[in-house]
Amino acid sequence: MTEINSSTDAAKALEPVAGKFALMVFATGIIGIGLLAVPILAGSAAFAVGEACRWPVGLERQPKEAMAFYTTLASAAMLGMAIIFMSIDPIRALYWSAVTNGICAVPVMVVMDANDGAL
């Protein structure tokens, strides 16, 4: 299988390797990635927003010291979990998030390079 358009296609692509356990292997992988990705993405979003807004940030801070940071962290995590219940095709979402990341990465790297050592 060379064309994957849905999660079912992705699970079926594992059949030559995992046999009748392909669906279970795929589901386990998706759950594991979700448990890993949601906290990491929520945390990186909270750090990015917090630093851009010059809020106190950091998981070592108490919530009352960094209320906006922790609110952003919780909101991003809830948004990540809410996407599960939306009718968004996960394969298409991954594709467009990669496109968006590619478009945003270049200006961010240029700005970071221009500010190198300025802080």
Backbone as JSON, one array per atom type, in Angstrom:
{
  "sequence": "MTEINSSTDAAKALEPVAGKFALMVFATGIIGIGLLAVPILAGSAAFAVGEACRWPVGLERQPKEAMAFYTTLASAAMLGMAIIFMSIDPIRALYWSAVTNGICAVPVMVVMDANDGAL",
  "N": [[0.86, -1.17, 0.0], [0.68, 2.11, -0.97], [-0.57, 4.53, -0.9], [-2.01, 6.47, 1.5], [-4.88, 7.5, 2.94], [-6.48, 7.64, 5.12], [-6.96, 6.81, 8.61], [-7.61, 4.15, 8.79], [-6.5, 3.13, 6.42], [-3.81, 3.49, 7.09], [-3.54, 1.7, 9.22], [-4.07, -0.7, 7.88], [-1.86, -0.79, 6.24], [0.06, -1.76, 7.89], [-0.38, -4.47, 8.01], [1.26, -6.37, 6.48], [3.49, -6.55, 8.13], [2.63, -6.77, 10.83], [0.52, -8.54, 10.71], [-2.46, -10.14, 11.77], [-2.59, -8.56, 13.98], [-2.38, -5.94, 13.28], [-4.23, -3.78, 13.5], [-4.37, -3.51, 16.27], [-1.71, -2.9, 16.9], [-1.44, -0.47, 15.51], [-3.4, 1.1, 16.82], [-2.36, 1.11, 19.44], [0.03, 2.47, 18.98], [-0.95, 4.99, 18.13], [-2.32, 5.84, 20.44], [-0.18, 5.93, 22.24], [1.46, 7.9, 21.0], [-0.28, 10.05, 21.17], [-0.44, 10.38, 23.97], [2.13, 11.16, 24.41], [2.52, 13.36, 22.68], [0.51, 15.38, 23.15], [1.0, 16.6, 25.78], [3.61, 17.6, 25.27], [3.32, 19.3, 23.02], [1.42, 21.07, 24.02], [2.86, 22.16, 26.15], [5.05, 23.34, 24.78], [3.67, 25.25, 23.28], [2.62, 26.82, 25.34], [4.99, 27.79, 26.52], [6.0, 29.25, 24.3], [3.97, 31.2, 23.82], [3.92, 32.41, 26.35], [6.57, 33.42, 26.61], [6.62, 35.15, 24.43], [4.73, 37.0, 25.23], [5.98, 37.93, 27.42], [5.48, 36.81, 29.94], [5.83, 35.38, 33.23], [7.25, 32.25, 33.01], [7.44, 28.65, 33.15], [7.7, 25.36, 34.4], [8.69, 24.97, 36.87], [7.8, 26.99, 38.41], [5.32, 28.08, 40.75], [1.76, 27.69, 40.32], [0.35, 30.08, 41.01], [2.3, 31.99, 40.64], [2.75, 32.0, 37.93], [0.31, 32.29, 36.46], [-0.9, 32.92, 33.92], [0.72, 31.46, 32.17], [0.25, 28.77, 33.01], [-2.49, 28.67, 32.53], [-2.56, 28.94, 29.75], [-1.17, 26.61, 29.1], [-2.95, 24.61, 30.07], [-5.18, 25.21, 28.49], [-4.22, 24.74, 25.89], [-3.7, 21.99, 26.08], [-6.29, 21.02, 26.51], [-7.48, 21.8, 24.11], [-6.02, 20.21, 22.33], [-6.91, 17.68, 23.16], [-9.63, 17.97, 22.59], [-9.74, 17.98, 19.85], [-9.86, 15.36, 19.13], [-12.55, 14.72, 19.28], [-13.68, 16.1, 17.23], [-14.69, 16.37, 13.79], [-12.34, 16.01, 12.23], [-10.09, 14.94, 9.83], [-7.45, 12.97, 10.74], [-5.11, 12.37, 9.26], [-5.09, 14.27, 7.22], [-4.94, 16.52, 8.87], [-2.39, 16.19, 10.0], [-0.86, 16.49, 7.68], [-1.42, 19.18, 6.9], [-0.55, 20.52, 9.18], [2.16, 20.05, 9.01], [2.74, 21.44, 6.64], [2.09, 24.06, 7.43], [3.95, 24.38, 9.51], [6.32, 24.26, 8.0], [6.07, 26.6, 6.48], [6.02, 28.57, 8.47], [8.43, 28.19, 9.77], [10.67, 29.24, 8.38], [10.56, 32.2, 8.44], [10.73, 32.47, 11.25], [13.23, 31.34, 11.84], [14.86, 33.17, 10.46], [14.38, 35.55, 11.88], [15.29, 34.74, 14.4], [17.99, 34.28, 13.81], [18.76, 36.87, 13.07], [18.5, 38.15, 15.5], [20.4, 36.93, 16.99], [22.43, 36.83, 19.7], [21.66, 39.36, 20.42], [20.13, 39.55, 22.65]],
  "CA": [[0.0, 0.0, 0.0], [1.52, 3.3, -1.08], [-1.37, 5.74, -0.7], [-2.74, 6.42, 2.77], [-5.81, 8.64, 3.02], [-7.23, 7.61, 6.37], [-6.34, 6.01, 9.67], [-7.82, 2.74, 8.42], [-5.46, 2.79, 5.44], [-2.53, 3.4, 7.79], [-3.54, 0.44, 9.96], [-3.97, -1.79, 6.91], [-0.49, -0.81, 5.72], [0.88, -2.52, 8.84], [-0.71, -5.9, 7.94], [2.37, -7.25, 6.09], [4.45, -6.67, 9.23], [1.99, -7.15, 12.09], [-0.5, -9.56, 10.48], [-3.8, -9.88, 12.31], [-2.48, -7.6, 15.08], [-2.1, -4.63, 12.71], [-5.1, -2.75, 14.08], [-3.98, -3.3, 17.67], [-0.42, -2.21, 16.88], [-1.69, 0.9, 15.1], [-4.12, 1.79, 17.91], [-1.42, 1.3, 20.54], [0.93, 3.55, 18.56], [-1.67, 6.28, 18.13], [-2.56, 6.22, 21.83], [1.12, 6.31, 22.79], [1.86, 9.18, 20.43], [-1.16, 11.07, 21.76], [-0.02, 10.62, 25.35], [3.41, 11.85, 24.36], [2.47, 14.62, 21.92], [-0.35, 16.44, 23.71], [1.71, 17.42, 26.79], [4.77, 18.29, 24.69], [2.85, 20.41, 22.19], [0.79, 22.07, 24.91], [3.95, 22.82, 26.87], [5.82, 24.23, 23.89], [2.8, 26.38, 22.97], [2.55, 27.69, 26.53], [6.26, 28.5, 26.63], [6.11, 30.22, 23.21], [3.05, 32.32, 24.08], [4.37, 33.08, 27.57], [7.78, 34.2, 26.36], [6.27, 36.24, 23.51], [4.0, 38.0, 26.02], [6.85, 38.26, 28.54], [4.91, 36.35, 31.2], [6.67, 34.42, 33.93], [6.98, 30.9, 32.49], [8.25, 27.56, 33.67], [7.01, 24.38, 35.23], [9.23, 25.03, 38.23], [7.08, 28.05, 39.12], [4.02, 27.73, 41.31], [0.7, 28.22, 39.46], [-0.02, 31.48, 41.28], [3.39, 32.84, 40.11], [2.71, 32.0, 36.46], [-1.08, 31.94, 36.17], [-1.17, 32.97, 32.48], [1.43, 30.33, 31.57], [-0.48, 27.53, 33.3], [-3.78, 28.75, 31.83], [-2.26, 28.64, 28.35], [-0.82, 25.19, 29.07], [-4.18, 23.83, 30.22], [-6.03, 25.46, 27.32], [-3.64, 24.03, 24.74], [-3.92, 20.55, 26.29], [-7.71, 20.74, 26.29], [-7.72, 21.91, 22.67], [-5.46, 19.0, 21.74], [-7.81, 16.56, 23.44], [-10.92, 18.23, 21.95], [-9.63, 17.67, 18.43], [-10.26, 13.96, 18.98], [-13.99, 14.64, 19.14], [-14.1, 16.86, 16.06], [-14.7, 15.56, 12.56], [-11.15, 16.37, 11.48], [-9.33, 13.78, 9.38], [-6.12, 13.12, 11.35], [-4.05, 12.33, 8.25], [-5.1, 15.61, 6.61], [-4.46, 17.47, 9.89], [-0.94, 16.05, 10.06], [-0.3, 17.06, 6.46], [-1.51, 20.65, 6.93], [0.3, 21.04, 10.25], [3.53, 20.04, 8.49], [2.83, 22.55, 5.68], [2.1, 25.29, 8.23], [5.24, 24.43, 10.18], [7.32, 24.6, 7.0], [5.91, 28.0, 6.1], [6.35, 29.42, 9.62], [9.79, 27.96, 10.27], [11.66, 30.09, 7.72], [10.64, 33.54, 9.05], [11.17, 32.37, 12.64], [14.68, 31.14, 11.83], [15.49, 34.42, 10.03], [14.31, 36.48, 13.0], [16.18, 34.25, 15.46], [19.35, 34.51, 13.37], [19.0, 38.3, 13.11], [18.59, 38.55, 16.9], [21.4, 36.12, 17.68], [23.37, 37.59, 20.51], [21.14, 40.67, 20.74], [19.43, 39.54, 23.93]],
  "C": [[0.9, 1.23, 0.0], [0.75, 4.59, -0.88], [-2.21, 5.58, 0.55], [-3.57, 7.69, 2.89], [-6.59, 8.67, 4.31], [-6.47, 6.78, 7.39], [-6.49, 4.52, 9.38], [-6.78, 2.29, 7.42], [-4.1, 2.63, 6.11], [-2.44, 2.1, 8.58], [-3.39, -0.75, 9.02], [-2.56, -1.89, 6.32], [0.45, -1.59, 6.63], [0.66, -4.03, 8.74], [0.45, -6.78, 7.47], [3.38, -7.49, 7.21], [3.81, -7.27, 10.47], [0.9, -8.21, 11.93], [-1.84, -9.17, 11.07], [-3.79, -8.89, 13.48], [-2.26, -6.17, 14.59], [-2.95, -3.53, 13.34], [-4.72, -2.45, 15.52], [-2.65, -2.56, 17.76], [-0.61, -0.74, 16.53], [-2.37, 1.69, 16.22], [-3.2, 2.08, 19.09], [-0.44, 2.44, 20.22], [0.28, 4.91, 18.6], [-1.92, 6.75, 19.56], [-1.25, 6.68, 22.48], [1.6, 7.66, 22.3], [1.01, 10.31, 21.01], [-0.76, 11.42, 23.18], [1.31, 11.36, 25.41], [3.27, 13.25, 23.76], [1.65, 15.71, 22.58], [0.38, 17.24, 24.8], [2.89, 18.2, 26.21], [4.33, 19.49, 23.86], [2.18, 21.48, 23.02], [1.86, 22.84, 25.67], [4.73, 23.77, 25.99], [4.98, 25.44, 23.49], [2.74, 27.35, 24.14], [3.85, 28.46, 26.73], [6.39, 29.57, 25.55], [5.23, 31.44, 23.46], [3.53, 33.11, 25.29], [5.6, 33.94, 27.35], [7.5, 35.36, 25.42], [5.55, 37.36, 24.26], [4.77, 38.47, 27.24], [6.21, 37.96, 29.9], [5.96, 35.52, 31.93], [6.29, 33.01, 33.46], [7.85, 29.88, 33.2], [7.45, 26.65, 34.57], [7.54, 24.35, 36.65], [8.54, 26.11, 39.06], [5.76, 27.51, 39.66], [2.93, 28.34, 40.41], [0.31, 29.67, 39.75], [1.07, 32.46, 40.82], [3.28, 33.01, 38.6], [1.32, 31.58, 35.98], [-1.37, 31.92, 34.67], [-0.49, 31.8, 31.75], [0.66, 29.03, 31.78], [-1.86, 27.52, 32.65], [-3.6, 28.41, 30.36], [-1.93, 27.16, 28.2], [-2.07, 24.32, 29.14], [-5.09, 24.0, 29.0], [-5.52, 24.72, 26.09], [-3.84, 22.52, 24.88], [-5.37, 20.19, 26.04], [-8.06, 20.84, 24.8], [-7.2, 20.68, 21.95], [-6.35, 17.79, 21.97], [-9.16, 16.73, 22.75], [-10.9, 17.89, 20.47], [-10.05, 16.23, 18.15], [-11.75, 13.86, 18.68], [-14.54, 15.44, 17.97], [-14.02, 15.97, 14.82], [-13.54, 15.98, 11.65], [-10.41, 15.09, 11.1], [-7.9, 13.91, 9.9], [-4.98, 13.12, 10.34], [-3.95, 13.7, 7.57], [-4.59, 16.66, 7.59], [-2.94, 17.4, 10.02], [-0.27, 16.69, 8.85], [-0.28, 18.59, 6.55], [-0.7, 21.25, 8.07], [1.76, 21.05, 9.8], [3.74, 21.17, 7.48], [2.94, 23.87, 6.44], [3.44, 25.46, 8.94], [6.35, 24.82, 9.2], [7.27, 26.05, 6.59], [6.36, 28.92, 7.24], [7.81, 29.31, 10.04], [10.81, 28.93, 9.66], [11.7, 31.49, 8.33], [11.12, 33.49, 10.5], [12.68, 32.19, 12.7], [15.42, 32.4, 11.41], [15.51, 35.41, 11.18], [15.24, 36.04, 14.12], [17.64, 34.48, 15.08], [19.71, 36.0, 13.44], [19.18, 38.79, 14.54], [19.64, 37.78, 17.67], [22.4, 37.01, 18.41], [22.84, 38.96, 20.93], [20.49, 40.72, 22.11], [20.37, 39.55, 25.09]]
}
